[in-house]
Amino acid sequence: MKLMRRLCFLILVLGIAGLVLGVAAMREPAMGLSRIGFAILLAGIGVGLVGFLLFGVLSALVKMVTPPKDAIAKGGLTYRLEFDPKLDFEATPIWVQDQSHCVPPWTPIAAWLWARTCYHGGTSVMEEMNLPYNPTMWMRLLNGGVYYGFSMVEDEEEARRREKKFMAWVTPYIDDYEKNWQGVPERELMAMWERFKKFDVENASNSALWLHIEDCFNSFYRMWYYHIKWIYISWCPYILLESVCKQFVGIDDSDPTFLKLVTGFDNKAFQVDRRMWQLGRRAVELGLGEIFLQSEPAEIMARLKASDSGNKWIDEFRVFLDEDGWRSQRKNDFTGPTWIEDPTPAVQIIVLYLKKGEDFSLDKQRAKAAAEREVAEKEVMEKVPDEMSVYFTKLLRLAQQAGVHSESHIYYCEDYAYSLTRRALLELGKRYSSAGTFDSPDDIFFFLPEEMLKVLFEPQSYNLRPMVAERRKQHERWHKKPNPPFLLKDGYTPDQVMPHLARLANPVFWKAVLGGKRKAGPEIKADLYGQVGSPGVAEGIAKVILDEAELFKVEEGDILVAANTGVSWTPVFNLISGAVVDMGGSLAHAAVVGREFGIPVVTNTLFGTQRIKSGQRIRVDGNMGVVYYLDK
């Protein structure tokens, strides 16, 4: 290819030389030379055009098959859905990072899978819903993270037409949620996961294993569809409920009365935690309590195997793991071991409950929250017009499921999907590392599917170590230099982001991924401003946690400071006195769980993890949505 380009360039040079000679000859007074010069001129033009065309065509072909320089720097890694400022800022000037899911940065395969399957699932549901002001969204990858852009309806008449379609979509769920949706995603997804669990990854041939991996990848399309539809079915009524409360009661989702309306409910995540508390009680019944309390978590299983009662407990624990152990500390990626592989995180939680030495505290708090909810419901219902009372009650009952769905869907969706796919990918990684293709089974997470398939049947013939090394270095650089919360077109400022999202009225992004923000004012004089996630006030020592693997550092009474939290963080809420998170609204995990535990939470501070230091004493004011530094 390089030789051909040089030949074309030579032809182009000869053509230019012909042009120059032709023009020179035509200037001669002799008639013969003039004609000869004219002929040379024509020949030069022809040769030059041929050379120019060939050079241009070959250059374009080379550009098509050659990765960009940035991709070469990443070991040839190109996603095709990476953020392109020139193109993507034409679609929308504001792009918002999803810090709830991509902090810390994803591995290449996790980013690839999210950008395709979650993108498809989300847009499919939005196509069904017809949100009045937000027809669709876009997802773009950047440095191991994902950014969302949103299309917006500017024409009010079109928005009204879409609103009628939206209400036609959501009304059946408001009228009869149990008939039209309850149990549907759980049944279909669990049937799929049970089928995957039965697949023998260790003894499958390479071709059978690959087909299973593709089944796992494809399952994400269905999983994300159910995940996102499940969320919208209760979160859209949550926004509608807030709208009615603003109109007739004068409160929104930052008001303690509103938050009491949606607090005091059980969910699947809490049920799993309760089972771990029960396993702790069971250990005490079997006379094993001292082993748990006096041993390092990683040593407990080995010590239990030394006695009959210990093995009896292990058998019961394995029953729990087979059902509820398909989860890991690292969400939305494949890098963390599942509890099936390494049960130490689950054992740590059991130890935590034993050290607390009390009943399952969340049950007591829930009873208290339920009583407060009943009072709040009566207070609000007195202000709702009689003609709206039936509709309001139905709306309230479904909106109250928003927090339940927020915590339960992860168990049925991401936990199983990522854990079972990790199991299959790791088996392929073991085969490649045994063949000498790369060094460690988890190197497989740094390749895209086409690259995995490329060496499937002859992995011993390939050395992919240089590619792994370059991509791991790039991944480390992404960790050291986090992505900004927003990507903004020239001329736009962060102050325009919140109004933009508020106008969209998309509950996922306005109430969970991002949220509102209290404006700074002289009467408040806070050091950090965010949104009310859970009411209350607490003072304590800040503990900044950027990775689930560091959760063991949290001590009783600490104030957790994190970019975001997830279901695997829930047990820590037994210890902390408050929480501060960078992003999220009133339906973010930290906000929902904080309310159930009765501790203050401030969300959407944007820069909490950057400005607060571990060991610093702070005050969290969940009533106002602000944070004060007590140690300046």
N, C-alpha and C positions, 0 to 999 in steps of 0.2 A: 504493500500500500504506500509506503514512504517512497519507494523507487518510482512508482507511477505518478505520484504527486510531483516529484522532481522533474520527470519527463514532461509532464504537462506545463510545469513552470518554464522549462527550457523552450517548449514550443511557443509559449506566450512571449518570451524574450525575443525569439527569432521573428515573431510577427511584428513586434515593436521595432526591431532593427530594420525589417522590410519597409515599414512605414517611413522611417527616417531616411533610408536610402532612396525610396521612391520620390519623396518630396524633394530631396536634393537633386535627383536626376532631372526632374521636371523643370527645375529652374534653369537648366542649361539651355543656351540659345539654339543649339542644333536640334532639328526636328526629330532625328532618330533617337537621340538620348531622351527627348521629352516623352516619346511613346514608350520607350523602354521603362522610363521612370514611372509612367502611369500604370504599366503592367505590374511593375514591382510593388507599387502602392496597393493595387487591388489584391495581389497575392499576400502582401503583408497584412491587409485587413482581414482576409479570410483565415490566414494562419493564426493571427492574433485572437480572432473570435473563437476559433476552435480551441486554442489553448486556454483562453479565459473560461469558456464553458466547462471544459474538462476539469480544469483546476477547481472551479466552483463546485461542481458536482461531487468530485472526490473529497473536497474539504467538508462538504455537508455530510457525506457518508461517514467520514472519520469522526465528526462531531457527534453523530447519532450513536455510534458504537463505543465511544470513549467516555467513561464516567467523568463528571466534573472534578476539578482539582480538590474540592472539599470532600467529595466522595472517596477519592484516592487516599486522602489523609485519614479517612475512617476505615481503611482496609477494604475499599471498594464498596462500602455500605451505602446503598441508596434505597429509600423507601417508596419513592414516587408520590407520596402524600406529604412530603416535607413542606414547611411553610416557605412560600415564595413571595417576598414583599411586593414585587412588581405586579404579580397577578392577584394575590389575595387581598391586598389593600384596595384594589379596584372593586372587589366584591363587598367589603365592609371595612371601615376605618378602625374598628375596635376588635381586638382579639383577646380573649380571657383565658389564662392558664387554669387548668383543672388541678389545683393543688390538693384536692381531696383524694386523688388517685395516682398521680405521677410524681410524688415527692416521697422518697428520693427517686432519681431518674430511673426509667425502665431499661431493661436489657433490650437488645434489638428485636428478639422474637416477641417479647411482650408488647413493645411499641407497634410492631407490624400487625399483631393480632388485634389490638385495640382499635387501631386506625381503620381497619377494614370491618370488623364485625360489630363493634359498638357503634361505629358510624352508621352502618347499615340498619342496625336495630333501632337506634334513636330516630333516624330520619323516617323509617317505616312507620313508627308509631305516630310521629308528628304529621305524616301524610294522612293518617286515619283521623287524627284529632281535629285538625283545622284550628289551631290556636288563632285567635283573631288577629294578633299583630306579629306573629312569628311563624311563618310558613315552614321554615326549615332551618337547619344549622349546618355548619361545616366543621370538620376536624382536621387539624394540620399538626404535624410532628415537628419538634425542634429540640435538639440536644437531649433526647430521652424523655421529653415531656410532650403533652398535648395541649393545644390551644383551640378554643371554640370561637367561631364567628357566627353571626346570626343575620339572616335576612329579615327585613322589617317591612310591614305594610304601612305605607304612608297615607294612603287614601282611606278616609273614614267610612265611606260607603262600602268599599271592599271589606273593611274590617267588620262592619255590621253583617255583611253576607256570611263571612267566615264564622262570626259569633253564633249565628243560627245553626250552622253545621256543627260547631263545637258543642253547643248545648244538646243537640240531638245525639251526639256521641256520648256525652257524660251522663245525661239524665237517666238512662237505664241502670247505671251503676248506683246512682243516688237513690233511685226508687227501690231497687232490690239487688243489693250487692251480693247477697248470699246466693241468689239464683243465677246471676249473670257472670260471676267471676270467682267467688270464694272457692279455693281449693284447686282451681284449674291449673295454674302454673306448678304448684307443688306436685300434683299427680303426674303431669307429663314429664317434668324435669327429673323427678326421682326415678321414674321408669327408665329413662335414658341413662342416668348415673348408675343404677343397679346393673344395667347391661354392660356398661364400661368396666365396672368393678370386677365382673366375671371374666374379663379378657385376660388371658395368661401372657403378660408382656415378656416374661423371662424366656419362655419356650417357643415363642412365635418366630417364624422365619422373618428375614429382613423385609420381604415384600408384604407379609401379613402385618408386621409391626408398622410399616409405613402407612398401610391403608387404615389401621387403627388410629395413627397419629392424625391422618387427614380427617377421620371421623371426629376426633377430638376438636380439631380446628373448626370444622363445620358446625359442631354443636354450639359454638359460641354465637353463631348467628341467631339460633333459636333462643339460646339462653338470654342474650341481650334484649331480644324482642320482648320476652316475658318480663325480664328485669325492669325494663323501662316502662312498659305498659302498666305493670303492677304499681310502679311508683306514681305515674301520672293519674291513675284511677282514683287515688286518695289524695294526692297532692294538689290536683286541680280543685277539688272541693275545699281543700284547706285554704286556697287563695279566695275562692268564692265566699267561704265562711268569714274570712277576714274582711272582705268587701262589705258584707252585710253588717258585720259588727261595727265597722267604721261608720256606716250610714245611720244605724239606729241606736248604737250603744256608745259610739265615740271612742272606741279602742281599736288598736291593731295588735300585731303579733309581738310587739315589744312591751305590751302591758301585762303585768302579772295576772290579771283576771283572765285575759285571753289564753295565756299559757296554762293556766289551771284547767281550762276547758279541755285541753288535749294531753293531759298528764295523768298517770296512774294506771297504766295498762301493761300487761305482760307481753312478751314476745319470744320468738324462738331463741334468740341470743341469750336472754335471761334464763330461759329454760335449760340451756346447755350449762350455763354457769351454776344453776341450782343443782344439776346432776353432779357437778364437780364438788360442790359443797357436801352433797350426800355421800360421795365417795370418801371425803375426809371424815365424815361421821362414821362411815363404815370401817375405816381404818382404826378408829378409836375403839369401836365395838370389838374388833378382832385383836386388840391389844398391841397395835402397831403404831400408835400415836408418837411414841418416842423416836422411832426410826425416822419419821417424817420431820419431826421438830429438831432433831439433833444431827441430821445428815445434810450434806450438800445435795441439792436436787438431782444432780447427775449421778449420784451414788445410790439413791434410794431404791431404784429397781433392783440393782444387784444385791443389796442387803435383804430385800424382801424375799428373794428367791431362796434364801437360806432356811426358811421355815414353811411348814404346811399352811399356816394361816396367811403368811405372806404370799404364797402362790395362789391361795384362794382369792385374795384381794386382786392379784394380777389378772386372774381369769375374768373377774368382774370388770376390771379396768379395760381389758381388751374388748369386751362386749361394747363398752362405752365408745372406745376408739373406732371400732368398725362402723359405728353409726355416726358418731359426732367428731371423729378425729380427722376428717378430710378438710383440714384447714391448716394455715401456717401463719406465722407472725407477719410475713411480708405479703401484703395484699396486692392483687392485680399484677403480679409478676411471678416468676418461677424460681427465684433464687433462694427462697427460704424453705427448709425442710418441713414437711407436713408432720402433724402429730403422729401419724402412722409410722413415719420414719424415725422420728425422735420425739418421744412423748415428754421430754423434759419441761417444755413450757406448760403443759397441762399439769404436770406434777408440781411445778412452782405455784400455780394457781391454787391447787389443793392445799399446799403448805400455807399459802396466804390465808385461806379460810380457816385453817386450823389455828394459826397464830391469832386470828381475830377472836377465836374462842367464844362465838355467840351464834345465835340463830341466823338464818339467811336474812341479812339486814334489809335487803331490797324488798322482801315481802312486807315487813313492817312499814317501810317508807311508802310502799304502794298503797297500803290500806289508808295511811294518812292522806296521801295525794288523792285517793278516790273520794274521801270525805270532803276534802276541799273542792274537788271538782263538782260534786253535787251542789254545794253552796253556790259556786260560780255559775252553774247552769241555771239555777233558779233566779239568780240576780240578773243574768243576761236575758232570760226568757221574758221577764217582766217588761223589758223595754222593746221587745220585738212585736210588731203589729200582729193582731190576732189572725188576720188573713194570711200571714206568712208563717205562722207557728208550725204547721205541718211540714212545709218545705224546709224551714230552718232546722227542725229536729232531724229530718233525714240527712240534710247537709252536714249537720254537726256529727251525727253518728259515723258517717263515712270519713269526715275530716279527722275524727279521733283515731282512725286507723293509720293516719299518715306516719306517726312515730312507730307504730307496730310494724308496718311494712318496711320502714326505713331500716329497721334492725333485722327483721326476719328474712327479707329477700336475699340477703347476702349468704345466708346459710344454704339456701336452695340453689342459688345462682353461682356467684363467684367462687365460693369455697370449694364446691365439688368440681366445677369446671377447671379451675386452675390446678387443683390438687391431682386430679386424674390425668390431666394433660402433662403435668410435671412428671408423673410416674412414667408415662410413655416416652417422653423426651429423654429422661434420664437413662432409660434402658438403651435408647439409641446412642446416647452419649457414652455409655459404658462400652458399647461395641466399637465405637470409633476410637476411643482412647485405648482400648485393648489392641486395636489394629495399628496404633501408632500415628493415627491421623492428627490427634492433638493429645494433650497431656491429661486433662481432667474431664470426667463425665459432664460437669456443669459448664464446660466450654461450649456445649451444644446450644446454650441460650444466647450465644453471640452470633448465631447464624440465622438466616432467613430460610423458609421452607425450600425454595428452589436450590439453595446452596447445600442444604442437607441431602436433598434428593440426588444431587449431582454426583455424590460419592457413595451412594447407598450400597451398591453391589460390589465395589472394589475399594473400600476405604483405605486399605493398606497401601494403595498406589498413590495416595495423596498426603502431602504435608501441609496442614492448615495452621500450623503453629504461628507463623508470622502474622497471619490474618487475625488470629485470636489475640495475640499480644498487642497489635495496634488497636483493636476494638476495645480491649480492656483498658488500655491507656486513655482512650477517648472517653470511656465511661467514667473513669476516675476524674477526668477533667470536668465532666458534667457535674459530678458530685461537689467538686471544689468551687465551682462557679455556678450557682443556681440560676435557673431561668427567672426572668422578671415576671411579676404577676400579670402584666398586660403587654401586648404589642400594639403600639398606636401609630397611626399614619401621621406624617408631619403636619403639625398644626393642631393636633388633638392632645388633650391633657388627661391625667387620671381622674380629675374631677368630673369628666364627662361620662365615665364608665357607668357609675351607679344610675344616673337618670336613663341612660341607654337601656340597661337591663330592666329597670323598673317599667319602662314603656313596653318592653316585650311581654311582660307578665307571664314568663315561662317559669313555672314553680321549681323545676329542677335547678335552674341556674340562679334564680333570684332568692330561693329559700334554702338551698343546700350548698351548691358549689360556691356561690358568692352570697352577698346579702346587702342590706342597707348599712348605713354608718352614721353614728351620731356626729353632728357638726361641732367643731371646737367652739367654745364660748368662754368669755371671761368669768362667768358664774360657775363654771365647772373646774377649769384649770387642771385638767387631767394631763397625764404624760402620754397616754396612748388611747386612741378612740376606736371603737368598734361598734358592735351591735349586741343588743340584749339576746343572749342565748338561753340562759336560765337565771331567774332572779335570785337575789341574796347578795351579801357582802362577806368577804373573807380576807384575812391577812395571813401571809405565810412566806416560806422560802420558795423561790422559783426553782423549778427543775426543768430545764430545756431538754426535750427529747426529740430527736430528729429521725430516729429509726426504732421500729418495734423491738429490735434486739436489745435496746438500752432500757427497756421498761423496768428491769430488775433494779435499776438505780433509784426508782421512786420510793420515797419513804412516807410513812403516815404523817399527814398534816401538810405535805408539800402542795404547792400550786403548780400544776402541770402546764407547761408552755410548749406548744407543738404547732407544726404547720397544719396538721389535720389529725384526726383520730379515726379509728375504725373499730370493728367488732372485737378484734383481738386485744384492744386496749380496755375493753369494758371492765374487767376485774380490777384494774388499777383505780377505778372510780370509788372502790371500797376504801382506798387509802387517802386520796387527795382531798383537800378542803376547797379547791376551786380549779378552774381551767381557763386558759387563754389560748386561742387558736388564730392562725393567720387569716384563714378564709372560712366562709360558710355563713349560712343564715340560721333561722330558727328551726330548720329541719336538718341541719348538719348533725352528724353522729354525736359530737361532743355536747351540743345543745340538748338533743333528745335525752341522752343518757344522764346528763347533768341534772335535768329536771326530775327524772325518775329517782335519782339519788338525793335530790334536795340540796345540791351545791351550786354556787354561782358560776356561771360561764359567760365569758365575753368572746364573741366570734368576730371574724372579719376585721381583725386589727391590721392585716396585710404585712406588717413588719415586726410582729411580736417576737418571733424567734431570732431576729437580727438585732433587736434593740434591748431585749431583756437577757440578762446573764444568769446562768445557774448559780445559786447561792445568794442572789440578790433578794432582798425582802420587798414584797409588793402587796398592794391591796387591789383585789378584784371587786369591782362594783357591778354586779350583774343586773341591778335595777336600772342603772344609767347606761350600761354598755361601755364602761371606761375602765382604765387601769392607772394606778398611781404608783410611782417608784418611791418607796420609803427609804431606800438606800440610794442616794444620788451618786 
